[in-house]
Amino acid sequence: MVIMMATVNNPESNSLADWLNTLSHKRIRFLRLLSQIFFFVVLNGAFLGLARMPFPAPVHIPPGSPYAIVWGGFSAIQFILSSGQFPFFALGIFFISGAISGRIFCGWACPVGFWQDTLDTVGSWVRIPKWKVSRRTDEGFKEIPATIAIVAFIFSSWIGISRLKGDIVADNFITRMAWDALDPAGTLFVGWFYAIFWNVVPGDSGFFSNLGSDLNIFILNSIILVIVSILSLKVPRLYCRYLCPTGALLGYCSKSSLIAVKRNPLNCVDGCRECEKACPMDVPITEFGLEGISDTACIACGQCIDKCPEAMSFGIRI
């Protein structure tokens, strides 16, 4: 596969002042920012005294997050499978959410998505030129999250069957949630948090030691996180597009979701494509019409609607 990228500049948000001015004219973008802040606080609401619940939410919350009150759905599925059970309830949450609203939780509620949007905004403030990934390369890379999900499910199922047979008795992070052991989002929200704020590092009798991790794994995970973060300054929502298995699961049902972003071709200007330029997920919006966007990458962020409210809108899929 050949990677073809072009460096582009964002004419709208080249400084903090420009970004604030743009935000004031983008109604949906402003509402989405408020939603992301709200859900970030609520989903990590243990520091406010909110009770923790064993509920698999259809967002990506790395396991071990110090203040999380719910489970990340994908992590819950891995944990249940590795225990020798089938995750009926957790999978049902994903399928019901995807069938009703597609990947709207990715765009409006996910803490990891909020981190990715923040990096994109910071990159615009400091005038970091963006990369435009070619359509062919983008489509190829978007297969990675589904591959991660499939491999993780197969591995967790094998662990679960082996555990039921008595062949495996070890109980550690790798055997419970294999993907999360290398997940850069987990390193940010869990590993670095414990290391920076609670002074817990691998080798201590603390969190990392309990997971069976060591300093070398922590360093490797940190390198992966730095690389992903730097690339996310250049490619909007890079983690969500090319790594996140949670989004891949929601995407399976998003093609026929009840709520969808729609395009009215009669109100479009031929060759404009401003809606596609505004899309952080690089969805080929102009290929769809009044029936609603059915691309599995669409996170219903509404940036295309803010860019062209005459032609784009939220609606019920027909």
N, C-alpha and C positions, 0 to 999 in steps of 0.2 A: 504494500500500500504506500503510495506516495503522499507525503504531507505537503500541501500547497497552502501557504498563508500569505496574506497581504496585510501590511501595516496600515491602519486607518486611524484617523483622529476623530474624537467625539466633539462636534462643534457646539454642543449644548452645555456641557458641563466641564469646563476647563479650569475652574477654580471653585472654592467654597461659595463665594458670593454668587457665581453663575449657577451653581447647583441649587442654592436656596431660591434664587429667582425662578429657575426652571420648575422646581418643586411646587412653588406657589401657583403655577399655571397648569399643573398636572393633577387634576382632582383625584383620579384613581390611584396614582402613584403615592400621593399624600395619605390617602386612606389606607393603602396597603402598608405603608411605613408604620402608621399607628397600629395596625393589626399585628405586624411582625413584632413590634415592641411589646404589645400587650401579651401575645402568646409566649414570647421569650420569658417574660416575667412570670406568667402563670405556670407554664410548664416546668419552670425551675423555682416553683413557689415554696419549696421547703424552707427557704430562708425567711419566708414571711409567716411561717407556722402552718402552711397548708399540709394536709395529710398526704402521705404517699399511698398510691393506689396501684395494685397489680393489673393495670389496664394497658393493653397494647395499642398505643396511639398510631395513626397513619402518618407519622412524621419521623424524621431521623433524630433520635436522642441516644447518643452513645451510652452503653451500659456503664454504670459506675459514676455517672454524672452526679456530683455531690449534692445538688439541690433538686434534682429532677423528681417530680411527683408521679410520673407515669413511665411505662416502658416504651422504648422505641419499638415499633411493630416488627421490624425485620429482626432485631435482636431477640425479641420474644419468640418468634417462630424458630430461630436457630436453637434457642434454649429448650423449647418444648420438644422439638424433634430429637435433640441430643439426649433427652430424658427418656426416650422410647415411647413418646405419645405423639398423636397427630394434632396439629394446631388448628382445629376447626374454628374456634372463636377468633383467633388472631387473623387467620386468612379471611374469615368472613368480614372483619372490620375493613380490610383492604379492598375487598371486592365490592362491598356496599358503598364505601367512600368513593371508589373509582367510578362506579356505575352512576352515582348521583352527581358528583362534582368533578370528576376527572382528577387532575393533579393540583387542584386549587390549594390543598394544604401545603404543597411544596412552595407555592408562590406567596401564600398569605400567613402561614403559621409555623413553618419548620425553622427551628433554631439554626440548623446548618445552612439552610437557604438564606437566612438573615445574615449569617457570616459571609456567605458568598456575595450577596448584594452589597454588603459593607465594603468588601475588598474592591468591587467594581467601582463604587463611588469614590473610594480613596484614590484609586488609580486615575480617575477622571480629575480629581482635585489637583494631583501632582503632575498632571499632563502626561501620563504614560500612554503612548500610542497603543491602540488595540490591534489585535490580530483578527483577521477575517479568515476563518477556516473554510476551505473549499467544501462544496456540497458533498462530494464523493468521500472525502476524508471524514467529514462530520458524520455522515451516515454510518461509516465503518466504526468509528470510535463509539457511537451511541449503542453499539451492540455489547460493549464491555459490561455495563451494569447488569444486563440480563444474564450474561455469562457468569458474573460474580454470584448472582442470586442462585443460579442453577447449581454451580459448584458447591456453594455453601450449603444448600439444601441436601445435596447428595452426601456430602461429608457428614453433616449433622445427623442425617438418617442412618448412615453407617455406624456412627458413634452410638446412636440410640439403640439400634438392633444389637450391637456388640455389648452394650451395657445390660440389656435385658437378658442376654445369654450368659452374662457373668464374665465375659472376656475382657472388659474394661471396667476398672474400678476407680481410675484416676478422675479427679474432679477439679479441673483448672480452666483457665480462660480459653485455652486453645480447644479443649474438648467440648466446651459449652457454646462458645460463640467465636468461631474461627476467624471470620472476616473482621470482626471488631478488634482482633489482636493487632491488625495492621492498618486499620482504618485511620487516615489522617485526621478526620473529625474527632475521633476518640482521643487521639493524642492531644489535640487542642483543648477540648472541653473537659477531659479527665486527667490525662498524664501531666500536661503542663500546669493545670490548675493545682494539682496536688504538689508538684515539685516547686512551684513558685509561691503559692499562698500558704501551704501547710508544711513546706520544707520536707516533704517525703520524697525520697529518691530511691531508685532500685538498690537493693541491698539492705535497706533499713527494714526493721520489723513492722513495716506499714503496708500501705495499699499495694504497691508494686510487688513487694515480696510475697504478699498473700496470693497474687495472681500467678506467681511463678515466673515473673518476668525478671530480666537482669538489665544491667546498664547498657550492654551492647544493643539489645532490642529497643530500649528506650531511645538511644542515639539514632538507630536506624529509623524508627518511627518519626523522630523529630526531623530528620533529613527529608523524609517523604513529605511531611507536613509543610516544611519550608518550600520545597519544590512546587507542591500543589498550590500554595498560597501565592507564590511569585507568578506562576502561570495564570492564576485566577485574576491577577491584575491586568493581564493581557487579553484573556479570553473570558468574557462574562459567564458566570455560573459554570465554570469548568468542572467542578466536582459534581454538580447536579447533572450535567450533561453526560459525563464520561465515566463516573465512578459510583454513583449512588444507587444501590440495589433497591432502596425503599421507593424511589421514584419509578424504577422499572416495574415494580409490582403494581403500583397505582396506575401506571401507563397501560397495563394489559386491558383494563376496563375503560380507559378514558376515550377510546375511539367512539364509543356509543353512550357517553355520559349524558345524563339528563340536562345538566347545565353546561353550556359551551360558549366559546367566543365565536361570533359570527361575522361574516363579511358580506356586505351588499355590493356585488359587482357593478350595479348600475350607478353607484356613487363613487366608483374608483376612477382614477385617471390612469390611462394606459401608460405603462412604463414607470409609474411613480415609485412603487415598492417602499415607501417610507415606513409602512407598517412592519415590513420584514427587517428593515434597518434598525428599528427600535426594539425588536424582539431579542431578549437575552439568550434565548434557547435556539435561535437561528431556525425557527420553524418556517417552512415555505408557505406563508399565509395566503399568498395570491393563488395557490392551487385549490383553495376551498372557497365556498360561497355561503349561501343562506342556510345550508344544512348544518353548518357548524364545523369548526376545525376538528379534525379527527387524528391529528398527528400526536403520537404518544409522548412527545417531548413538551407539548404545550402545558405550561403551569398556570394558565389563566391569570397571569400577572396584570393584564390590562394595559401594558405599555403601548401596545398597538392601538388600543382604543383612545388613549390620551393623545397619541400622535395623529390619529385620523378619526375623530368621533363621528364624522359624517358617514363613513363606510363601515366602521367596526363597532361592535356592541356585544354585551352579554345577552344571552337569551336561552330559551328552552329549545333543545335540539328537535328538529322536525324530521 
